[in-house]
Amino acid sequence: MENLVDLLQRRAKEAPEFTPFIFLRDGVSDEQPLSHRLFDEQARCVAAHLQARGLKGERLLLLFPQGIEYLIALFGCFYAGVIAVPAYPPRNNRNLLRLQAIMKDCDARFILADQKGVEYMEGMREDFSAYTFLPMEELTGTPAEWVPHQVGLDDVAYLQYTSGSTGDPKGVIIRHENVMANVYGCMQTYIPNLKRVVSWIPMYHDMGLISMLSYFVLGNVECYFMAPVHFIQRPVRWLMAATRYRAEFILGPNFAFDLCCEKIADEQLENIDLSSIRSVVSGSERVRWRTIQAFCERFGPVGFPKTGFLPSFGLAEATLIVTTSALDKKAKVKAPESGQSLLAWDDPALQGANPEQVQVSNGEPVNGAKVVIIAAGTTEPCPEGTEGEIWVSYINSIASGYWERPAESKDIFDNYTATGDGPYLRTGDLGFLMDGELFITGREKDLIIIRGANYYPDDIEEVVEHAHPALQDNGCAAFAIEKSGRERLVLVQEVRRTEWRNADEQEVVDAIRQAVSEVFEIQPYAIALIRPMSLPKTSSGKVQRYAAREDYQNGALRIMHEWIQPEATAISAGPVPEPGTAEFGVPAIVQWLQQQIAEKVKMPAAQIKATDPVKAYPLESVDAVFISDELSDWLKLRLTPDTFWAFDSIQELAEHLFKQYQENHA
């Protein structure tokens, strides 16, 4: 089996000017292509410098924003025999704790980042003196001689850190043979002779990284990709790119398709044409029947096929993909109306069905993979249709374990059934098999037990999210806490960005209580309504229930209103002069920024000082995304979240923005 290093070198000779990757720097049309020739040359250059430092076998943290530099750095590690550790650069100290935990866990002493990232981290209050920064520009801009390194399929390619607590992240050991085996599994989701794809999934996430590598291995595929922030700001960019480049394949987590339905306006549909798309992988989180319905109804008139969705299941411990649905066939579902039979997602028999009771199939195991369902607390396989823990085997694709964690690795990766069949990977996911298809029902550790009855958080969360129009899809965490010796249900729910100012909080709480009571015949102990985009999630959009529970118990959630102890804090602010009026100028922009920051950090606007930098306030990266989006609309400018971190004061930022505004409207 050819490895990635040999493959890139061969492609650089056979098709040097072909561009497998084209980064859309603005999320629209500012293209930055990466040819096979340049890819190979730059990877060799990076590798040569890593070799010169004697880093073979060492762990090297990769801290880059989305872009072609990430790919070059990754392959530079492959070329040099260095173990890459994909991550994302810290912003405003927010994800620094997790980053430090990763570096400690894998004993990484070197950090490879672009010059801007290096300067940013060196300017942070945290002490990075124990680590050596390697600026990417210095490595690629300085000639060096690469000594060819023979890559073995058993060599460790990178460590994929799983989403989890900031204090105890686990690095999945991904070897070169794991990558190659899994990318061939991913290819089952592609049409024959695939030519063009469009993506925004971050490359530090397993779904983003392996999908990118699979396009490369397949060959003759052009991948147009953008930064996740550009998608979140304007979901229409994703579908417009698919239209412009005639993409045949796209992928994303369930929430991405919900976001498209919610944010893309009717008038924008006129410029969208999805008739070139043949397959769309939906994975990384539970796939909702309601989402498939809504997306196909919304975008069917502009060419999206009813056979497009391929619900899939995978996890980092298996490198990525494990099961997927059939190409050019409608996704299958199971509902009470269907009995023991599976139906196409749009079967007429489902008319009037309760969406919460319709389960979407994640397809069959890909070639080489095997899935068994094991009864809880045993090693006995379950009969078809019976729920249990999902165990997976997959030749050459299952990782060998967690970095430097032999006991945990044995517990998770080395399991055998009662008949001696194995080894299997324990996924921790609950599900069942029917007609060879896998259905996910929840997570073993997330199970909520109230008065002896089992409740799945996924089911409760979907009911809550649709209990009132003011509530955000994929914005709920349902979990149990111990109270007076009893397990009690707590619901943490985001309010939509467009509704949080005007929502009647008590009305929303009453609607949630009524919906949960009607469907599950239980009452929540507490309901916390939180600000938009503040629910703990992984990089791919999965809700982190454990983190949400910790934040709730520690008082760390950004709560708007709590049913047990209602709390509403008003932020006083006067009207802001609008652009185009005589009163509009730098002071108006300062006032607008003060109000926006105050709203995000739950402080009075009067306490936001114009002389302070934005980073002086506890803004999250998503806060900057939404402020930049709203500011772009207000000033009719194209802005990025990075703009907010680039100035020494809010006053200087406002002066810069006003100058841009004047130039744009001259």
C-alpha positions in Angstrom: 0.0 0.0 0.0 1.4 3.4 -1.0 1.8 6.0 1.8 1.0 9.7 1.6 4.6 10.8 1.2 5.3 8.5 -1.7 1.9 9.5 -3.2 2.6 13.2 -3.2 6.1 12.7 -4.6 4.7 10.6 -7.5 1.9 13.1 -8.1 4.4 16.0 -8.2 6.2 14.2 -11.0 3.2 12.9 -13.0 0.9 16.0 -12.7 3.0 18.8 -11.2 0.6 21.7 -12.0 -2.7 20.0 -11.0 -4.2 21.8 -8.0 -5.8 19.4 -5.6 -6.6 22.1 -3.1 -7.9 25.7 -3.6 -8.4 27.8 -0.5 -11.1 30.5 -0.7 -9.4 33.1 1.5 -12.5 35.3 1.7 -15.0 32.4 1.6 -16.1 33.5 -1.8 -13.7 33.8 -4.8 -10.3 34.9 -3.5 -8.6 31.7 -4.6 -5.2 30.4 -3.3 -4.3 27.2 -5.2 -1.9 24.6 -4.1 -0.4 22.5 -7.0 1.3 19.1 -6.6 4.6 20.7 -7.4 4.3 23.5 -4.8 2.9 21.1 -2.3 5.9 18.8 -2.6 8.4 21.6 -2.6 7.1 23.3 0.4 6.6 20.0 2.4 10.3 19.1 1.6 11.4 22.5 2.8 9.5 22.2 6.1 10.7 18.7 6.6 14.4 19.7 6.0 14.2 22.3 8.8 12.5 19.8 11.1 15.2 17.2 10.3 17.9 19.8 11.0 16.5 20.2 14.5 16.5 16.5 15.1 12.8 16.2 15.6 12.2 12.8 14.1 9.7 11.0 16.4 9.0 14.1 18.4 5.5 15.6 18.7 5.0 18.9 16.9 1.9 21.0 17.6 0.4 22.5 14.4 -1.4 25.8 15.2 -2.8 27.3 12.0 -6.0 28.8 10.9 -7.7 27.0 8.0 -5.6 27.3 4.9 -3.1 25.6 2.6 -0.4 26.1 5.2 -2.0 23.5 7.4 -1.7 20.9 4.7 1.9 21.9 3.9 2.9 21.7 7.6 1.2 18.3 8.0 3.0 16.8 5.1 6.2 18.4 6.2 5.9 16.4 9.4 5.2 13.2 7.3 8.2 13.9 5.2 10.4 14.2 8.3 9.0 11.4 10.4 7.7 13.9 13.0 4.4 13.2 14.8 2.0 16.0 14.0 -0.5 17.2 16.6 -3.3 19.1 14.8 -4.9 21.8 16.9 -6.2 25.4 16.6 -4.4 28.5 17.7 -5.6 30.1 20.9 -7.7 33.2 20.7 -7.9 35.6 23.6 -6.9 32.9 26.1 -10.2 31.1 25.6 -9.0 27.7 24.5 -5.6 28.0 26.0 -6.3 25.5 28.9 -7.1 22.7 26.5 -4.1 23.5 24.4 -1.8 23.4 27.4 -3.3 20.1 28.4 -2.6 18.6 25.0 1.0 19.8 25.0 1.5 18.3 28.4 -0.2 15.0 27.5 2.0 14.4 24.5 5.1 16.2 25.8 5.2 18.5 22.8 8.1 21.0 23.0 7.8 22.6 19.6 5.0 24.6 18.0 4.7 25.2 14.3 2.5 28.2 13.4 2.4 31.2 11.0 4.2 34.4 12.0 1.0 36.1 12.9 0.1 33.2 15.2 3.5 33.2 16.8 3.4 36.9 17.5 -0.1 36.6 19.0 0.9 33.8 21.4 4.1 35.5 22.4 2.0 38.6 23.2 -0.3 36.6 25.5 0.0 36.7 29.3 0.7 33.0 29.4 4.3 31.8 29.6 5.4 29.8 26.5 9.0 29.8 27.4 9.0 26.0 27.7 8.2 25.7 24.1 10.1 26.6 20.9 8.1 28.4 18.2 8.8 27.6 14.6 7.4 30.3 12.3 6.2 28.7 9.1 7.4 31.6 6.9 11.0 31.1 8.1 10.8 27.4 7.3 9.4 27.7 3.8 11.3 30.9 3.0 14.8 29.5 3.8 16.4 26.9 1.5 17.3 23.6 3.1 18.2 20.2 1.9 15.7 17.4 2.7 17.0 14.0 3.4 14.5 11.4 2.1 12.8 9.6 4.9 11.3 6.1 4.4 7.8 6.2 5.8 6.5 2.9 7.2 2.8 2.2 7.3 3.2 1.4 10.9 4.8 4.8 11.7 2.7 7.2 13.7 1.4 10.0 11.4 -0.4 12.2 13.9 -2.2 12.3 17.2 -5.9 13.2 17.0 -7.1 14.7 20.2 -10.6 13.8 21.0 -13.2 16.3 22.2 -13.4 16.1 25.9 -12.7 18.0 29.1 -9.9 20.6 29.0 -8.1 18.9 31.8 -7.8 15.4 30.3 -7.7 15.3 26.5 -6.8 11.9 25.0 -4.6 11.7 21.9 -5.7 8.9 19.4 -2.6 7.4 17.8 -3.2 7.5 14.0 -0.7 5.6 11.9 -0.1 5.9 8.2 -1.9 2.6 7.5 -4.9 3.8 9.5 -5.1 6.9 7.3 -4.9 4.9 4.0 -7.4 2.3 5.1 -9.9 4.8 6.2 -9.7 7.1 3.2 -10.6 4.1 1.0 -13.7 3.7 3.2 -14.5 7.4 2.7 -14.4 6.8 -1.0 -17.6 4.7 -0.8 -19.4 8.0 -0.3 -18.1 9.5 -3.6 -19.5 9.1 -7.0 -17.2 7.4 -9.7 -14.8 9.9 -11.2 -15.4 12.5 -8.6 -14.0 15.9 -9.7 -15.0 18.7 -7.4 -15.9 19.1 -3.8 -16.5 22.1 -1.5 -15.7 22.1 2.2 -15.5 24.3 5.3 -14.9 21.6 8.0 -11.8 22.5 10.1 -8.7 20.4 9.4 -7.8 20.0 13.1 -11.0 17.9 13.3 -10.9 14.3 12.2 -13.8 14.7 9.8 -12.1 17.7 8.1 -8.7 16.2 8.0 -9.5 12.7 6.8 -11.9 14.0 4.2 -9.3 16.3 2.8 -6.7 13.5 2.7 -9.3 11.2 0.9 -9.8 13.7 -1.9 -6.0 13.8 -2.3 -5.6 10.0 -2.3 -8.4 9.6 -4.8 -6.6 11.9 -7.3 -7.9 14.3 -10.0 -10.2 15.9 -7.4 -10.2 19.6 -6.8 -11.2 20.6 -3.3 -12.4 24.2 -2.8 -12.4 24.9 0.9 -13.0 27.9 3.1 -12.6 28.8 6.8 -15.4 27.6 9.1 -15.9 31.2 10.2 -16.9 32.2 6.7 -19.5 29.5 6.6 -20.9 30.4 10.0 -21.1 34.1 9.2 -22.8 33.4 5.9 -24.0 29.8 5.3 -25.0 30.8 1.8 -21.2 31.0 0.9 -21.0 27.2 1.2 -23.8 26.6 -1.2 -22.8 29.4 -3.5 -19.3 27.9 -3.7 -20.9 24.5 -4.5 -22.9 26.3 -7.3 -19.9 28.2 -8.7 -17.6 25.3 -8.8 -20.2 22.7 -9.7 -19.4 20.6 -6.7 -20.5 17.0 -6.8 -19.9 16.3 -3.1 -20.2 18.2 0.2 -20.2 17.2 3.8 -21.1 18.5 7.2 -22.6 17.9 10.6 -26.4 18.0 11.0 -26.4 21.6 12.4 -24.8 22.9 9.2 -27.8 21.9 7.1 -30.2 23.4 9.8 -28.2 26.6 9.6 -28.6 26.7 5.8 -32.3 26.3 6.1 -32.5 29.0 8.8 -30.1 31.6 7.4 -30.4 31.5 3.6 -33.1 33.9 2.4 -35.6 33.3 -0.3 -34.1 35.9 -2.6 -30.7 34.2 -2.3 -32.1 30.9 -3.7 -32.3 32.6 -7.1 -28.5 32.3 -7.3 -28.1 28.8 -6.0 -27.9 25.7 -8.2 -27.3 22.4 -6.5 -28.0 20.2 -9.5 -24.4 19.1 -9.7 -24.4 17.5 -6.2 -24.7 13.8 -6.1 -23.8 12.9 -2.5 -23.8 14.7 0.9 -22.3 13.1 3.9 -24.0 14.1 7.2 -22.1 12.9 10.2 -20.2 13.8 13.3 -23.5 14.1 15.3 -26.9 12.6 15.3 -28.7 13.0 11.9 -32.2 14.3 12.3 -35.1 13.2 10.0 -36.5 16.7 10.5 -33.3 18.2 9.0 -33.3 16.0 6.0 -36.9 16.9 5.3 -36.3 20.6 5.8 -33.1 20.8 3.6 -34.6 18.8 0.8 -37.8 20.9 0.8 -35.9 24.1 0.9 -33.2 23.3 -1.7 -35.0 20.7 -3.8 -36.4 23.4 -6.1 -32.8 24.5 -6.8 -31.6 21.1 -7.8 -30.7 19.3 -4.6 -31.6 15.6 -5.0 -33.7 13.6 -2.7 -31.1 10.8 -2.8 -28.4 13.3 -1.8 -28.1 12.6 1.9 -25.7 9.9 3.1 -26.0 9.8 6.9 -22.8 8.3 8.2 -21.2 7.2 11.5 -17.6 7.5 12.5 -15.2 8.4 15.3 -11.6 9.4 15.8 -10.7 6.1 17.4 -11.5 4.4 14.1 -9.6 7.2 12.2 -13.0 8.4 10.9 -15.7 6.6 8.9 -17.3 3.3 10.0 -20.7 3.2 8.3 -22.4 5.1 5.5 -25.6 5.1 3.5 -25.8 3.9 -0.1 -25.0 6.2 -3.0 -28.0 7.4 -5.2 -30.5 6.0 -2.8 -32.8 7.7 -0.3 -31.7 7.7 3.3 -33.6 5.1 5.4 -35.5 5.7 8.6 -37.4 3.6 11.2 -40.6 4.8 12.7 -43.4 3.3 14.8 -45.6 3.5 11.6 -43.1 1.2 9.8 -43.0 -1.6 12.3 -40.0 -3.8 11.7 -39.5 -2.4 8.2 -37.2 0.4 7.0 -38.6 3.2 4.9 -37.2 5.8 2.6 -37.0 9.1 4.4 -39.9 10.6 2.3 -42.2 7.5 2.3 -45.9 8.6 2.3 -46.4 6.3 5.3 -44.5 8.8 7.4 -46.9 11.6 6.8 -48.0 13.0 10.1 -45.3 11.0 12.0 -43.8 12.5 15.2 -40.3 13.7 14.2 -38.9 12.8 17.6 -39.9 9.1 17.0 -38.4 8.8 13.5 -34.8 7.4 13.6 -32.4 7.9 10.7 -30.2 5.1 9.6 -26.4 5.7 9.5 -26.0 3.1 6.8 -24.0 -0.1 6.6 -20.4 -0.7 7.6 -17.9 0.3 4.9 -15.8 -2.4 3.2 -13.5 -4.0 5.8 -15.5 -2.7 8.8 -17.8 -4.8 11.1 -20.3 -3.6 13.7 -21.7 -5.6 16.5 -24.2 -4.5 19.2 -23.3 -5.7 22.7 -25.7 -5.9 25.7 -24.9 -3.4 28.4 -22.5 -4.7 31.0 -21.8 -7.9 29.1 -19.9 -9.3 26.1 -23.0 -10.8 24.6 -24.1 -9.7 21.2 -27.7 -8.3 21.0 -30.4 -9.7 18.6 -31.3 -7.5 15.7 -33.3 -4.5 16.7 -32.2 -4.6 20.3 -30.3 -1.7 21.7 -26.8 -2.0 23.1 -23.3 -0.6 22.9 -21.8 -0.3 19.5 -18.5 -2.2 19.0 -16.5 -1.8 15.9 -13.7 -3.7 14.1 -12.1 -2.3 10.9 -9.0 -3.9 9.4 -6.0 -1.5 9.6 -8.3 1.5 10.3 -8.8 1.2 14.1 -6.2 3.2 16.0 -3.8 1.4 18.2 -4.8 3.3 21.3 -4.4 6.6 23.2 -0.9 8.2 23.5 0.8 7.0 26.7 -2.4 5.6 28.2 -2.0 1.8 28.1 -4.8 1.0 30.6 -7.4 3.1 28.9 -6.3 1.9 25.5 -6.8 -1.7 26.5 -10.2 -1.0 28.0 -11.4 0.8 24.8 -9.6 -0.9 21.9 -9.1 -4.5 23.0 -12.5 -6.1 23.6 -13.8 -9.5 22.7 -17.3 -10.9 22.5 -18.4 -13.9 24.6 -17.6 -16.2 21.7 -14.0 -14.8 21.4 -14.6 -12.7 18.4 -12.4 -9.6 18.3 -10.7 -7.4 19.0 -13.3 -4.7 19.0 -13.3 -1.0 19.7 -15.9 0.1 22.3 -17.4 3.3 21.0 -19.5 4.3 24.0 -22.3 4.9 21.6 -25.7 3.2 21.9 -27.6 1.8 18.9 -29.1 -1.1 17.2 -28.8 -2.9 13.8 -31.7 -3.6 11.5 -31.4 -5.0 8.0 -27.7 -4.5 8.3 -28.1 -0.8 8.9 -26.8 1.0 12.0 -29.1 3.3 14.1 -27.6 5.6 16.8 -29.8 6.1 19.9 -27.5 7.9 22.2 -24.4 7.7 24.4 -24.0 5.2 27.2 -22.5 7.7 29.6 -25.1 10.4 28.8 -28.1 8.2 29.6 -30.6 9.9 32.0 -32.4 7.6 34.5 -35.4 9.1 36.3 -37.5 6.9 38.5 -36.0 3.8 36.9 -36.9 4.8 33.4 -34.2 5.6 30.7 -34.3 8.8 28.7 -31.9 9.7 25.9 -30.6 13.3 25.9 -30.8 13.5 22.1 -34.6 12.8 22.2 -35.2 15.4 24.9 -33.1 18.0 23.3 -34.9 17.8 20.0 -38.3 18.2 21.7 -37.0 21.2 23.7 -35.4 22.9 20.6 -38.7 22.9 18.8 -40.9 23.8 21.8 -40.8 27.5 21.0 -39.7 29.6 18.0 -37.2 31.5 20.0 -35.1 28.4 20.7 -32.0 27.5 18.7 -31.7 24.2 16.8 -28.7 22.1 18.0 -28.6 24.4 21.0 -29.8 22.2 23.9 -28.0 20.1 26.5 -30.0 17.7 28.6 -28.4 16.1 31.5 -29.0 14.8 35.0 -27.7 16.1 38.3 -28.0 14.6 41.8 -30.4 16.6 44.0 -31.6 15.4 47.4 -30.6 11.8 46.6 -32.5 11.8 43.3 -31.4 12.1 39.7 -33.1 15.3 38.3 -33.3 16.6 34.7 -31.7 19.9 33.8 -32.1 21.6 30.4 -29.7 24.2 29.2 -31.0 25.8 26.0 -29.7 28.6 23.7 -32.0 31.3 22.5 -31.8 32.3 18.9 -29.6 35.3 18.1 -32.6 37.0 16.4 -34.9 36.4 19.3 -32.9 36.8 22.5 -33.6 40.5 22.9 -37.4 40.2 22.5 -38.2 36.7 23.7 -40.7 36.4 26.6 -38.6 34.3 28.9 -41.3 32.9 31.1 -43.4 32.0 28.0 -40.4 30.1 26.6 -39.9 28.3 29.9 -43.6 27.4 30.1 -43.5 26.0 26.5 -40.5 23.8 27.3 -42.1 22.4 30.4 -45.3 21.7 28.5 -43.5 20.0 25.6 -41.3 17.8 27.8 -44.3 16.8 29.9 -46.4 15.9 26.9 -43.8 13.7 25.2 -42.0 12.2 28.1 -44.3 12.6 31.1 -41.6 14.0 33.2 -40.8 17.5 34.4 -37.4 19.2 34.3 -35.8 20.3 37.6 -34.2 23.3 36.0 -34.3 25.2 32.7 -31.4 27.6 31.9 -31.9 29.8 28.9 -28.4 30.9 27.7 -27.1 33.3 25.1 -26.6 32.4 21.4 -23.6 30.2 20.6 -22.5 29.9 24.2 -23.3 26.2 24.7 -20.1 24.1 25.0 -19.5 22.3 21.7 -16.8 20.4 19.9 -15.1 21.8 16.8 -17.6 19.9 14.6 -20.7 21.2 16.4 -21.4 18.4 18.8 -23.0 19.4 22.1 -20.7 18.7 25.0 -23.1 17.7 27.7 -20.5 16.9 30.3 -19.0 20.3 29.9 -22.4 21.9 30.0 -23.2 20.1 33.2 -19.9 21.2 34.7 -20.5 24.8 33.7 -24.0 24.8 35.1 -22.9 23.4 38.4 -20.0 25.8 38.6 -22.0 28.8 37.5 -20.0 29.3 34.4 -22.8 29.4 31.8 -23.9 32.7 30.2 -27.4 32.4 31.5 -30.1 34.8 30.3 -32.9 33.3 32.5 -33.1 30.4 34.9 -36.4 28.9 35.7 -35.5 28.2 39.4 -33.9 31.5 40.0 -35.0 34.0 37.3 -32.4 36.5 36.4 -32.5 39.3 33.9 -29.8 41.9 33.6 -30.6 45.0 31.4 -27.8 46.7 29.7 -28.4 50.5 29.5 -27.5 52.1 26.2 -28.6 55.0 24.1 -29.4 55.0 20.4 -26.5 54.8 18.0 -26.4 57.2 15.1 -26.8 55.2 11.9 -24.4 55.1 8.9 -25.3 57.8 6.4 -26.6 60.3 8.9 -24.9 63.6 9.8 -24.2 62.3 13.3 -22.4 59.2 12.2 -18.7 59.0 12.8 -16.0 57.4 14.9 -17.9 58.0 18.2 -20.9 56.2 16.8 -18.8 53.1 15.9 -17.2 53.2 19.4 -20.6 53.3 21.0 -21.9 50.5 18.8 -18.9 48.3 19.7 -19.3 49.1 23.4 -22.9 48.0 23.3 -22.1 44.8 21.3 -19.3 43.8 23.6 -21.4 44.6 26.7 -24.1 42.4 25.4 -21.7 39.5 24.8 -19.9 39.7 28.1 -23.0 40.6 30.3 -21.6 43.9 31.4 -23.1 47.5 31.4 -22.0 49.3 28.3 -20.7 52.1 30.4 -18.0 49.8 31.8 -16.6 49.0 28.3 -13.7 51.5 27.9 -12.8 52.9 24.5 -9.1 52.9 25.6 -9.1 49.2 26.2 -8.4 46.6 23.5 -11.2 44.2 22.6 -9.2 41.3 24.1 -9.4 42.9 27.5 -13.0 41.6 27.7 -13.9 37.9 27.8 -15.2 37.6 24.3 -15.3 34.1 22.7 -14.2 33.5 19.2 -17.8 33.0 18.2 -18.7 36.4 19.7 -16.2 38.0 17.3 -17.7 36.0 14.4 -21.2 37.4 15.1 -20.0 41.0 15.9 -18.1 41.1 12.6 -21.1 39.7 10.8 -23.4 42.3 12.2 -20.8 45.1 11.8 -20.4 44.1 8.1 -24.1 44.5 7.6 -24.2 47.8 9.5 -21.2 49.4 7.7 -21.6 47.5 4.4 -18.0 46.3 4.7 -16.4 42.9 4.4 -14.7 42.2 7.8 -13.2 39.2 9.5 -13.2 38.4 13.3 -9.4 38.8 13.3 -10.0 42.5 12.8 -11.1 42.8 16.5 -7.9 41.4 17.9 -5.5 43.6 15.7 -5.8 46.9 17.5 -4.6 48.2 20.8 -7.9 49.9 21.7 -11.6 50.0 20.7 -11.0 53.7 19.7 -8.3 52.7 17.2 -10.5 49.9 15.9 -13.3 52.4 15.4 -11.0 54.8 13.6 -9.8 52.1 11.3 -13.4 51.0 10.5 -14.5 54.6 9.9 -11.6 55.1 7.5 -12.6 51.9 5.6 -16.2 53.1 5.6 -15.3 56.5 4.1 -13.1 54.9 1.4 -15.9 52.4 0.6 -18.5 55.1 0.3 -16.5 57.8 -1.3 
